[in-house]
């Protein structure tokens, strides 16, 4: 199943995740936006998106 998500910075659709893993009760999918070069992660719980973290220079991962 192909999961599509939107980049939290430029709002364009990103189709392919780079990595997927379990973190406690969450399923984490790491993405890289080819349009604006933003790295971000979607945290899902029971098939629904709980929150998104994006990488900001000098601050690390922050809630998007």
N, C-alpha and C positions, 0 to 999 in steps of 0.2 A: 504494500500500500504506500503510495507516494504522499508524503505530508508536505503541504505548502504553508509557508508562513510569510509574514511581511517583516521587512527590515524595520527596526524601531527608529532608525535615523532617516532614511530616505523613503520609506513606506512602499518600496517595490517588492514584488513577490520573489522569494527565494525558494527554489524547489528541493534542492538536495542538501541534506545535512552532512556534516563532516564526520561526526562521531555521535554515538548514542550509548548511554549507560544508565544504570540504576543508582539513585542516591536516596537511601532510606525508602520512603513511600513514593518518591518522585521518579519519573523517567525524564532524563535530561538529554536534550538534543542540541549539539553545538553546530552553529551555522557560520558561514562567511559570505557576506554580501559582495558579489562581484561588481556592483555598480558604485558603491561608496567605500568599499574595503573595510566595513565594520564587522567585528567579530561579536556574536551574541549567542546566548543560550536560552532555550525555552524549557521551563520546568512544567511538566504535566503530571496531574494526579487524576487517576480514574478516567483517562482519555480526554481530559479537559485541561486547557492551558491555565496554570495557576499564576505564573509570573514570568517575566523576561528580564534577563540581565544583559547589559551590553558593556563592552570594554571601552573605557575612556582613558586617554593618555594622561598619566600622572595620578589617576585616581583608582585604577583597577576596574573591576566589574561593579557597576552601579545599576540600580533598578531602573528599568526603562518605562 
